[in-house]
Amino acid sequence: MDLAGWDPEQEGRIKLDGEWEFYWGELLPPSFFRHGASDAVSRMIMKVPSDWTESRINGKPLPAYGYATYRMVLSNVPDDMVFAIKKRIFVFQVIFI
């Protein structure tokens, strides 16, 4: 998501809704992506918010229980501002910024 045209005075908070990279069955740390290894795992694009059980891998729906990595890259983030995250996830999670 490119924040180059974002005006906090006009637009307020940033919604992170949209298309995220999705890696089913993988718990990937940020260092994994820095080393260009993302081609080594199966990547999907997942619309957020959504329920992953609506998605399929090899024709099979994803189960209700499991784990995955969601990833979104923000570009042109103002470095003179403080940001916070308001989450709507009510299960165990780890968030890397």
MARDO-559183 format. One record per residue: x, y, z of N, C-alpha, C in turn; residue number from 1. Coordinates in nm, 2 decimals. Layout:
BEGIN
<atom <X Y Z> <X Y Z> <X Y Z> NUM>
...
END
This chain:
BEGIN
<atom <0.09 -0.12 0.00> <0.00 0.00 0.00> <0.09 0.12 0.00> 1>
<atom <0.07 0.21 -0.09> <0.15 0.33 -0.11> <0.08 0.45 -0.03> 2>
<atom <0.15 0.51 0.06> <0.09 0.62 0.14> <0.13 0.76 0.09> 3>
<atom <0.19 0.76 -0.03> <0.24 0.89 -0.08> <0.14 1.00 -0.09> 4>
<atom <0.02 0.97 -0.12> <-0.09 1.07 -0.14> <-0.17 1.08 -0.01> 5>
<atom <-0.14 1.01 0.09> <-0.23 1.01 0.21> <-0.21 1.14 0.29> 6>
<atom <-0.32 1.21 0.32> <-0.32 1.33 0.40> <-0.39 1.30 0.53> 7>
<atom <-0.32 1.29 0.64> <-0.38 1.26 0.77> <-0.48 1.36 0.82> 8>
<atom <-0.47 1.49 0.78> <-0.56 1.59 0.82> <-0.70 1.57 0.74> 9>
<atom <-0.69 1.53 0.62> <-0.81 1.51 0.54> <-0.87 1.37 0.55> 10>
<atom <-0.78 1.27 0.56> <-0.83 1.13 0.55> <-0.83 1.06 0.68> 11>
<atom <-0.77 1.11 0.78> <-0.77 1.04 0.91> <-0.69 0.91 0.91> 12>
<atom <-0.75 0.81 0.98> <-0.68 0.69 0.99> <-0.66 0.61 0.86> 13>
<atom <-0.57 0.53 0.86> <-0.54 0.44 0.74> <-0.61 0.31 0.76> 14>
<atom <-0.69 0.27 0.67> <-0.75 0.13 0.68> <-0.66 0.04 0.60> 15>
<atom <-0.63 -0.07 0.66> <-0.54 -0.17 0.60> <-0.62 -0.28 0.52> 16>
<atom <-0.74 -0.25 0.49> <-0.83 -0.34 0.41> <-0.77 -0.35 0.27> 17>
<atom <-0.78 -0.46 0.21> <-0.74 -0.47 0.07> <-0.67 -0.61 0.05> 18>
<atom <-0.58 -0.61 -0.04> <-0.52 -0.74 -0.08> <-0.39 -0.75 0.00> 19>
<atom <-0.38 -0.86 0.07> <-0.26 -0.90 0.15> <-0.20 -1.03 0.09> 20>
<atom <-0.07 -1.04 0.10> <0.00 -1.17 0.08> <-0.05 -1.26 0.19> 21>
<atom <-0.07 -1.39 0.15> <-0.12 -1.49 0.25> <-0.04 -1.62 0.23> 22>
<atom <0.02 -1.67 0.33> <0.10 -1.79 0.33> <0.04 -1.89 0.43> 23>
<atom <-0.05 -1.98 0.37> <-0.11 -2.08 0.46> <-0.01 -2.18 0.52> 24>
<atom <-0.03 -2.21 0.64> <0.05 -2.31 0.71> <0.20 -2.27 0.73> 25>
<atom <0.22 -2.14 0.73> <0.35 -2.08 0.75> <0.35 -1.97 0.85> 26>
<atom <0.45 -1.97 0.94> <0.47 -1.86 1.04> <0.60 -1.80 1.00> 27>
<atom <0.60 -1.69 0.92> <0.72 -1.64 0.86> <0.76 -1.51 0.93> 28>
<atom <0.88 -1.50 0.98> <0.93 -1.37 1.04> <0.97 -1.27 0.93> 29>
<atom <0.98 -1.15 0.97> <1.02 -1.04 0.87> <1.16 -1.08 0.80> 30>
<atom <1.25 -1.14 0.87> <1.38 -1.17 0.81> <1.36 -1.26 0.69> 31>
<atom <1.26 -1.35 0.69> <1.24 -1.44 0.58> <1.22 -1.36 0.45> 32>
<atom <1.15 -1.25 0.45> <1.12 -1.17 0.34> <1.24 -1.08 0.30> 33>
<atom <1.32 -1.04 0.39> <1.44 -0.95 0.36> <1.54 -1.03 0.28> 34>
<atom <1.54 -1.16 0.30> <1.64 -1.24 0.23> <1.59 -1.29 0.09> 35>
<atom <1.48 -1.25 0.05> <1.43 -1.29 -0.08> <1.39 -1.43 -0.10> 36>
<atom <1.35 -1.49 0.02> <1.32 -1.63 0.01> <1.17 -1.66 -0.01> 37>
<atom <1.09 -1.55 -0.04> <0.95 -1.57 -0.05> <0.90 -1.66 -0.16> 38>
<atom <0.99 -1.68 -0.26> <0.96 -1.77 -0.37> <0.96 -1.92 -0.32> 39>
<atom <1.02 -1.94 -0.21> <1.03 -2.08 -0.16> <0.90 -2.14 -0.10> 40>
<atom <0.80 -2.05 -0.08> <0.68 -2.10 -0.02> <0.56 -2.06 -0.11> 41>
<atom <0.45 -2.12 -0.08> <0.33 -2.09 -0.16> <0.26 -1.97 -0.12> 42>
<atom <0.25 -1.87 -0.20> <0.19 -1.74 -0.17> <0.05 -1.73 -0.24> 43>
<atom <-0.04 -1.68 -0.17> <-0.17 -1.64 -0.23> <-0.20 -1.50 -0.20> 44>
<atom <-0.30 -1.44 -0.27> <-0.34 -1.31 -0.23> <-0.48 -1.32 -0.16> 45>
<atom <-0.49 -1.26 -0.04> <-0.61 -1.27 0.04> <-0.67 -1.13 0.06> 46>
<atom <-0.80 -1.12 0.03> <-0.87 -1.00 0.06> <-0.89 -0.99 0.21> 47>
<atom <-0.86 -0.87 0.26> <-0.88 -0.85 0.41> <-0.97 -0.73 0.42> 48>
<atom <-1.07 -0.74 0.50> <-1.11 -0.85 0.59> <-1.18 -0.96 0.51> 49>
<atom <-1.16 -1.08 0.54> <-1.23 -1.19 0.49> <-1.20 -1.31 0.58> 50>
<atom <-1.27 -1.42 0.55> <-1.26 -1.55 0.63> <-1.18 -1.64 0.54> 51>
<atom <-1.07 -1.69 0.58> <-0.99 -1.78 0.50> <-1.06 -1.91 0.46> 52>
<atom <-1.16 -1.94 0.53> <-1.24 -2.06 0.49> <-1.31 -2.05 0.35> 53>
<atom <-1.31 -1.92 0.31> <-1.37 -1.90 0.17> <-1.27 -1.92 0.06> 54>
<atom <-1.15 -1.95 0.10> <-1.04 -1.97 0.00> <-1.01 -2.11 -0.02> 55>
<atom <-0.95 -2.14 -0.13> <-0.91 -2.28 -0.17> <-0.77 -2.29 -0.20> 56>
<atom <-0.71 -2.41 -0.17> <-0.57 -2.44 -0.21> <-0.59 -2.58 -0.28> 57>
<atom <-0.54 -2.59 -0.40> <-0.55 -2.71 -0.48> <-0.70 -2.77 -0.48> 58>
<atom <-0.79 -2.68 -0.49> <-0.93 -2.71 -0.50> <-1.00 -2.74 -0.37> 59>
<atom <-0.92 -2.74 -0.26> <-0.98 -2.78 -0.13> <-1.00 -2.65 -0.05> 60>
<atom <-1.11 -2.64 0.02> <-1.13 -2.52 0.11> <-1.04 -2.53 0.23> 61>
<atom <-0.99 -2.41 0.27> <-0.91 -2.41 0.39> <-0.99 -2.44 0.51> 62>
<atom <-0.93 -2.51 0.61> <-1.01 -2.54 0.73> <-1.03 -2.42 0.82> 63>
<atom <-1.12 -2.43 0.91> <-1.15 -2.32 1.01> <-1.04 -2.30 1.10> 64>
<atom <-0.96 -2.40 1.13> <-0.85 -2.39 1.23> <-0.72 -2.41 1.16> 65>
<atom <-0.62 -2.33 1.19> <-0.49 -2.35 1.13> <-0.41 -2.22 1.16> 66>
<atom <-0.31 -2.20 1.08> <-0.22 -2.08 1.10> <-0.17 -2.04 0.96> 67>
<atom <-0.14 -1.91 0.96> <-0.09 -1.85 0.83> <-0.02 -1.72 0.86> 68>
<atom <0.05 -1.68 0.76> <0.12 -1.54 0.77> <0.04 -1.45 0.67> 69>
<atom <0.00 -1.34 0.72> <-0.05 -1.23 0.63> <0.06 -1.13 0.62> 70>
<atom <0.08 -1.07 0.51> <0.18 -0.97 0.49> <0.13 -0.86 0.40> 71>
<atom <0.15 -0.73 0.44> <0.13 -0.62 0.36> <0.25 -0.52 0.38> 72>
<atom <0.29 -0.47 0.27> <0.41 -0.38 0.27> <0.36 -0.24 0.25> 73>
<atom <0.39 -0.15 0.34> <0.35 -0.01 0.32> <0.47 0.07 0.27> 74>
<atom <0.45 0.16 0.17> <0.56 0.24 0.12> <0.52 0.39 0.14> 75>
<atom <0.63 0.47 0.14> <0.61 0.61 0.15> <0.54 0.65 0.29> 76>
<atom <0.58 0.58 0.39> <0.52 0.60 0.52> <0.59 0.73 0.58> 77>
<atom <0.52 0.83 0.62> <0.58 0.95 0.68> <0.67 0.91 0.81> 78>
<atom <0.79 0.95 0.81> <0.88 0.92 0.92> <0.87 1.02 1.04> 79>
<atom <0.79 1.12 1.02> <0.78 1.22 1.13> <0.65 1.21 1.21> 80>
<atom <0.59 1.09 1.20> <0.46 1.07 1.27> <0.47 0.94 1.36> 81>
<atom <0.38 0.93 1.46> <0.37 0.82 1.54> <0.24 0.74 1.50> 82>
<atom <0.25 0.61 1.48> <0.13 0.54 1.44> <0.10 0.43 1.55> 83>
<atom <-0.03 0.39 1.55> <-0.08 0.28 1.63> <-0.16 0.19 1.55> 84>
<atom <-0.18 0.07 1.60> <-0.26 -0.03 1.53> <-0.38 -0.06 1.62> 85>
<atom <-0.50 -0.05 1.56> <-0.62 -0.10 1.63> <-0.66 -0.23 1.56> 86>
<atom <-0.66 -0.34 1.63> <-0.68 -0.47 1.57> <-0.82 -0.52 1.60> 87>
<atom <-0.87 -0.60 1.51> <-1.00 -0.66 1.52> <-0.98 -0.82 1.51> 88>
<atom <-0.87 -0.86 1.56> <-0.84 -1.01 1.55> <-0.85 -1.06 1.70> 89>
<atom <-0.93 -1.16 1.72> <-0.96 -1.20 1.85> <-0.90 -1.34 1.88> 90>
<atom <-0.79 -1.37 1.81> <-0.72 -1.50 1.84> <-0.57 -1.47 1.86> 91>
<atom <-0.49 -1.57 1.89> <-0.35 -1.55 1.91> <-0.29 -1.49 1.78> 92>
<atom <-0.20 -1.40 1.80> <-0.13 -1.34 1.69> <0.00 -1.28 1.73> 93>
<atom <0.09 -1.26 1.63> <0.21 -1.19 1.64> <0.21 -1.08 1.53> 94>
<atom <0.24 -0.96 1.57> <0.24 -0.85 1.47> <0.38 -0.80 1.46> 95>
<atom <0.44 -0.79 1.34> <0.57 -0.73 1.31> <0.54 -0.60 1.24> 96>
<atom <0.61 -0.50 1.28> <0.60 -0.37 1.21> <0.74 -0.33 1.16> 97>
END
